[in-house]
Amino acid sequence: MKKWEYLTAPVLIHNTKMILDNFGADGWELVQIVQGATPEQLVAYFKREKP
């Protein structure tokens, strides 16, 4: 059975692509992005398989 690890991270709305590309390069898969306390704040949820 696969085992997963999870990460939540803030995402700056003006630099979204670069931030998501960096997490993807480290093997993280984006699961969901939700709005934070204000419309400019986003929170990303990632997962990746444990080694």
GUFIGU-223686 format. One record per atom (N, C-alpha, C): residue number from 1; residue in three letters; chain; x, y, z. Coordinates in steps of 0.05 Angstrom, whole numbers, m for minus. Layout:
{r NUM "Ala" "A" {X Y Z}}
...
END
This chain:
{r 1 "Met" "A" {17 m23 0}}
{r 1 "Met" "A" {0 0 0}}
{r 1 "Met" "A" {18 25 0}}
{r 2 "Lys" "A" {10 45 m15}}
{r 2 "Lys" "A" {25 70 m17}}
{r 2 "Lys" "A" {22 86 9}}
{r 3 "Lys" "A" {43 100 17}}
{r 3 "Lys" "A" {42 118 39}}
{r 3 "Lys" "A" {47 146 29}}
{r 4 "Trp" "A" {33 165 39}}
{r 4 "Trp" "A" {34 193 29}}
{r 4 "Trp" "A" {43 212 51}}
{r 5 "Glu" "A" {56 233 43}}
{r 5 "Glu" "A" {62 255 61}}
{r 5 "Glu" "A" {48 280 49}}
{r 6 "Tyr" "A" {41 299 66}}
{r 6 "Tyr" "A" {26 322 58}}
{r 6 "Tyr" "A" {39 348 66}}
{r 7 "Leu" "A" {33 369 52}}
{r 7 "Leu" "A" {44 395 57}}
{r 7 "Leu" "A" {23 417 51}}
{r 8 "Thr" "A" {22 436 68}}
{r 8 "Thr" "A" {6 460 62}}
{r 8 "Thr" "A" {25 483 60}}
{r 9 "Ala" "A" {20 501 41}}
{r 9 "Ala" "A" {38 524 37}}
{r 9 "Ala" "A" {23 548 27}}
{r 10 "Pro" "A" {30 572 36}}
{r 10 "Pro" "A" {18 596 25}}
{r 10 "Pro" "A" {28 600 m3}}
{r 11 "Val" "A" {11 611 m20}}
{r 11 "Val" "A" {18 617 m48}}
{r 11 "Val" "A" {13 646 m54}}
{r 12 "Leu" "A" {33 661 m63}}
{r 12 "Leu" "A" {29 689 m69}}
{r 12 "Leu" "A" {15 691 m96}}
{r 13 "Ile" "A" {m6 706 m97}}
{r 13 "Ile" "A" {m23 707 m121}}
{r 13 "Ile" "A" {m8 718 m145}}
{r 14 "His" "A" {11 735 m141}}
{r 14 "His" "A" {26 747 m163}}
{r 14 "His" "A" {49 730 m174}}
{r 15 "Asn" "A" {54 707 m160}}
{r 15 "Asn" "A" {77 690 m168}}
{r 15 "Asn" "A" {69 661 m168}}
{r 16 "Thr" "A" {44 655 m174}}
{r 16 "Thr" "A" {33 628 m171}}
{r 16 "Thr" "A" {48 607 m187}}
{r 17 "Lys" "A" {53 612 m213}}
{r 17 "Lys" "A" {65 592 m230}}
{r 17 "Lys" "A" {92 584 m220}}
{r 18 "Met" "A" {109 602 m213}}
{r 18 "Met" "A" {136 596 m204}}
{r 18 "Met" "A" {136 579 m178}}
{r 19 "Ile" "A" {118 587 m160}}
{r 19 "Ile" "A" {116 573 m134}}
{r 19 "Ile" "A" {107 544 m139}}
{r 20 "Leu" "A" {86 540 m156}}
{r 20 "Leu" "A" {76 513 m161}}
{r 20 "Leu" "A" {96 497 m177}}
{r 21 "Asp" "A" {111 509 m195}}
{r 21 "Asp" "A" {132 495 m210}}
{r 21 "Asp" "A" {154 485 m191}}
{r 22 "Asn" "A" {161 501 m171}}
{r 22 "Asn" "A" {182 493 m152}}
{r 22 "Asn" "A" {173 469 m135}}
{r 23 "Phe" "A" {148 470 m126}}
{r 23 "Phe" "A" {138 447 m111}}
{r 23 "Phe" "A" {137 422 m128}}
{r 24 "Gly" "A" {128 425 m153}}
{r 24 "Gly" "A" {126 403 m172}}
{r 24 "Gly" "A" {153 391 m177}}
{r 25 "Ala" "A" {174 407 m180}}
{r 25 "Ala" "A" {201 398 m184}}
{r 25 "Ala" "A" {211 381 m161}}
{r 26 "Asp" "A" {201 386 m137}}
{r 26 "Asp" "A" {208 370 m114}}
{r 26 "Asp" "A" {191 346 m110}}
{r 27 "Gly" "A" {173 340 m129}}
{r 27 "Gly" "A" {157 316 m128}}
{r 27 "Gly" "A" {130 319 m115}}
{r 28 "Trp" "A" {122 344 m108}}
{r 28 "Trp" "A" {96 349 m95}}
{r 28 "Trp" "A" {75 351 m117}}
{r 29 "Glu" "A" {52 338 m112}}
{r 29 "Glu" "A" {29 340 m130}}
{r 29 "Glu" "A" {8 359 m117}}
{r 30 "Leu" "A" {m1 378 m132}}
{r 30 "Leu" "A" {m21 397 m122}}
{r 30 "Leu" "A" {m48 382 m119}}
{r 31 "Val" "A" {m60 384 m96}}
{r 31 "Val" "A" {m86 372 m91}}
{r 31 "Val" "A" {m108 393 m93}}
{r 32 "Gln" "A" {m104 416 m80}}
{r 32 "Gln" "A" {m124 437 m80}}
{r 32 "Gln" "A" {m112 463 m72}}
{r 33 "Ile" "A" {m124 485 m81}}
{r 33 "Ile" "A" {m118 512 m72}}
{r 33 "Ile" "A" {m143 524 m61}}
{r 34 "Val" "A" {m141 536 m38}}
{r 34 "Val" "A" {m165 549 m26}}
{r 34 "Val" "A" {m157 578 m18}}
{r 35 "Gln" "A" {m177 594 m16}}
{r 35 "Gln" "A" {m173 622 m9}}
{r 35 "Gln" "A" {m167 624 21}}
{r 36 "Gly" "A" {m148 641 28}}
{r 36 "Gly" "A" {m141 646 56}}
{r 36 "Gly" "A" {m159 667 68}}
{r 37 "Ala" "A" {m148 682 87}}
{r 37 "Ala" "A" {m164 701 102}}
{r 37 "Ala" "A" {m173 725 84}}
{r 38 "Thr" "A" {m158 731 63}}
{r 38 "Thr" "A" {m165 752 44}}
{r 38 "Thr" "A" {m164 740 16}}
{r 39 "Pro" "A" {m177 754 m4}}
{r 39 "Pro" "A" {m176 744 m32}}
{r 39 "Pro" "A" {m148 742 m43}}
{r 40 "Glu" "A" {m129 757 m33}}
{r 40 "Glu" "A" {m101 756 m43}}
{r 40 "Glu" "A" {m85 733 m31}}
{r 41 "Gln" "A" {m95 721 m10}}
{r 41 "Gln" "A" {m81 699 3}}
{r 41 "Gln" "A" {m92 672 m6}}
{r 42 "Leu" "A" {m74 655 m15}}
{r 42 "Leu" "A" {m82 628 m24}}
{r 42 "Leu" "A" {m66 608 m7}}
{r 43 "Val" "A" {m78 585 m2}}
{r 43 "Val" "A" {m65 563 12}}
{r 43 "Val" "A" {m66 539 m7}}
{r 44 "Ala" "A" {m43 527 m12}}
{r 44 "Ala" "A" {m42 504 m29}}
{r 44 "Ala" "A" {m38 478 m12}}
{r 45 "Tyr" "A" {m51 457 m20}}
{r 45 "Tyr" "A" {m48 431 m7}}
{r 45 "Tyr" "A" {m35 412 m27}}
{r 46 "Phe" "A" {m13 400 m19}}
{r 46 "Phe" "A" {3 382 m36}}
{r 46 "Phe" "A" {5 354 m23}}
{r 47 "Lys" "A" {11 334 m40}}
{r 47 "Lys" "A" {18 308 m30}}
{r 47 "Lys" "A" {39 296 m47}}
{r 48 "Arg" "A" {54 277 m36}}
{r 48 "Arg" "A" {73 261 m51}}
{r 48 "Arg" "A" {77 234 m37}}
{r 49 "Glu" "A" {85 215 m53}}
{r 49 "Glu" "A" {89 188 m42}}
{r 49 "Glu" "A" {114 188 m24}}
{r 50 "Lys" "A" {112 175 m1}}
{r 50 "Lys" "A" {136 173 16}}
{r 50 "Lys" "A" {156 154 3}}
{r 51 "Pro" "A" {181 161 6}}
{r 51 "Pro" "A" {202 143 m5}}
{r 51 "Pro" "A" {204 117 9}}
END
